[in-house]
Amino acid sequence: MPDDRMTPRDLWILVCEDDDELGERVASGLRGAGYTVDLTRNLSEAGQSCGTRSYDCLIVDRGLPDGDGLDLIRGQRESGRRTPALVITARDGPRERAEGYASGADDYLAKPFSLSELATRVRTLCGSRQRSPAQVLAVGDLVVDRLRRRVRRGGVLLTVTSREFNALELLTARAGTPVSVREIAEYCCGTASSANVEDVVRQLARKLGEPQLIHASGTGYLMHI
């Protein structure tokens, strides 16, 4: 099974900030703290990134060129994703904060702020997620409900075996990162033997349909749109 004791280098952060200087400063500071960071500058870029990768924390500005950053958080919550979200904004009045929390934000940090405080907030949010792992995983229109062990694609409930669900859960949780056949075997079958993994993944890919989500990658498989 995957090790739950994660360090910053295991965690992937999405930053959505249209101010080039601030965005680069935030991304650089978090990378210096050991996190992997994707920097986007508008809702469109951020939405595309969230559709192809499972993040551990979202850092979102409100005043973006193509809308309010809260729309990104709201969309994530409506799709079942509970990724911790931190709003960074100059809009810091009580009404704005209330709007943020009502949209699903977990924390609010007013500009200007120090990078040390930001890093502390991110560490707290990521720690909270590790203590309470997300029960619902999503990649594009694929939704994996860990608690009920149900899989939906495009809103349609799919029938999968126990081993297929386990393999899909692991690949979805690690979306954007190659997973070795050995890891899949240990996670879905409880053994290091990889004899049945190819069959499990092939049947799973058939059931998921098009466009293809599971791709061969080196000595394993990769989940991405």
Buried (B, 14 or more C-beta within 10 A) or exposed (E): EEEEEBEBEBBBBBBBBBBEEBBEBBBEBBBEBEBBBBBBBBBBBBBEBBBBBBBBBBBBBBEBEEEBBBBBBBBBBEBBBBBBBBBBBEBEEEEBBEBBEEBBBBBBBBEEEEBEEBBEBBBBBBEEBBEEEBEBBBBBBBBBBBEEEBBBBEEEEBEBEEBBBBBBBBBBBBBBBBBBBBBBBBBBBEEEEBEBBEEBBEBBBEBBEEEEBBEEBEEBBBBBB
